Amino acid sequence: MAIKIVPDKDFDLICEYIDEEGMTLIRESLAKEVGLNEDNIEEVDYGNFGGDPDVYLDLISSDKHLFIKEARLQKVIPELQPVAPQKIVKSGNSFLHGWGRPSS
């Protein structure tokens, strides 16, 4: 399986086409060729992604993802370091996290 780092803007674009349950994507030129469009595509009862996909896509968008956990376990990337508690500074009607004075 190939793993690639994708620029944030491209990753965000990919995510526009995918929902949390999964998504089947059809190349636009193929959809036109076979007569599928936005009006009739929802009429297809495809079930729950039946059969094997042409490709698998796993989006890693959180450091809780199994791939990141495995990378840490295999010492490919460093373990998370505990973060020291931060001082909370009240400034006007809001709270600022961190040390020192708020910048003006």
C-alpha positions as CSV (number, residue, x, y, z in Angstrom):
1,M,0.0,0.0,0.0
2,A,1.4,3.4,-0.9
3,I,1.2,6.2,1.6
4,K,1.6,9.8,0.5
5,I,1.6,13.1,2.3
6,V,-1.0,15.4,0.7
7,P,-0.9,19.2,0.9
8,D,-3.6,20.6,3.2
9,K,-5.4,22.3,0.3
10,D,-5.6,19.1,-1.7
11,F,-6.6,17.1,1.4
12,D,-9.4,19.5,2.0
13,L,-10.6,19.2,-1.6
14,I,-10.7,15.4,-1.4
15,C,-12.7,15.6,1.9
16,E,-15.3,17.8,0.1
17,Y,-16.3,14.6,-1.8
18,I,-16.3,12.2,1.2
19,D,-18.7,11.8,4.1
20,E,-18.2,10.0,7.4
21,E,-19.8,6.8,6.2
22,G,-17.7,6.5,3.0
23,M,-18.3,7.5,-0.5
24,T,-18.2,6.0,-4.0
25,L,-16.6,8.4,-6.5
26,I,-17.2,8.2,-10.2
27,R,-15.0,9.8,-12.8
28,E,-17.0,12.6,-14.4
29,S,-16.2,11.5,-18.0
30,L,-17.4,7.9,-17.2
31,A,-20.6,9.2,-15.6
32,K,-21.4,11.2,-18.8
33,E,-20.5,8.3,-21.0
34,V,-22.9,6.0,-19.2
35,G,-25.7,8.6,-18.7
36,L,-25.3,9.2,-14.9
37,N,-25.9,12.7,-13.6
38,E,-26.7,14.5,-10.3
39,D,-30.5,14.0,-11.0
40,N,-30.5,10.2,-11.4
41,I,-27.4,9.0,-9.5
42,E,-29.3,8.9,-6.1
43,E,-31.9,6.5,-7.7
44,V,-29.3,3.7,-7.9
45,D,-29.7,1.3,-4.9
46,Y,-26.0,0.4,-4.5
47,G,-26.4,-1.1,-1.0
48,N,-23.4,-0.9,1.2
49,F,-20.5,-0.6,-1.3
50,G,-21.0,-4.2,-2.6
51,G,-18.0,-6.0,-4.0
52,D,-14.3,-5.0,-4.0
53,P,-13.4,-1.4,-4.7
54,D,-11.2,-0.3,-7.5
55,V,-8.9,1.3,-4.9
56,Y,-8.9,1.7,-1.2
57,L,-8.6,5.2,0.4
58,D,-7.9,5.7,4.0
59,L,-7.8,9.4,5.1
60,I,-5.6,10.2,8.1
61,S,-7.0,13.4,9.5
62,S,-6.3,12.9,13.3
63,D,-3.3,11.9,15.4
64,K,-5.6,9.2,16.9
65,H,-5.5,7.3,13.6
66,L,-4.1,3.7,13.7
67,F,-1.4,4.6,11.2
68,I,-0.1,7.4,13.5
69,K,-0.2,5.1,16.5
70,E,1.7,2.4,14.6
71,A,4.3,4.9,13.5
72,R,4.9,5.8,17.1
73,L,5.0,2.2,18.3
74,Q,7.5,1.4,15.5
75,K,9.6,4.4,16.5
76,V,9.2,6.0,13.1
77,I,8.0,9.2,14.7
78,P,8.5,10.3,18.3
79,E,6.0,9.6,21.1
80,L,3.9,12.5,22.2
81,Q,5.5,14.5,25.0
82,P,3.4,15.5,27.9
83,V,2.5,19.2,27.7
84,A,3.2,21.4,30.8
85,P,0.2,23.1,32.2
86,Q,-0.3,26.6,31.0
87,K,-1.1,29.7,32.9
88,I,-4.5,31.2,32.0
89,V,-4.4,35.0,31.8
90,K,-7.7,37.0,31.8
91,S,-7.7,39.9,29.3
92,G,-10.9,42.0,29.0
93,N,-13.8,39.6,28.3
94,S,-11.6,36.7,27.1
95,F,-9.0,34.3,28.4
96,L,-5.6,33.9,26.8
97,H,-3.7,30.7,27.3
98,G,0.0,30.9,27.8
99,W,2.6,32.8,29.7
100,G,3.1,36.5,29.8
101,R,1.1,39.5,28.9
102,P,-1.3,39.7,25.9
103,S,0.2,41.4,22.9
104,S,-1.4,44.7,21.9
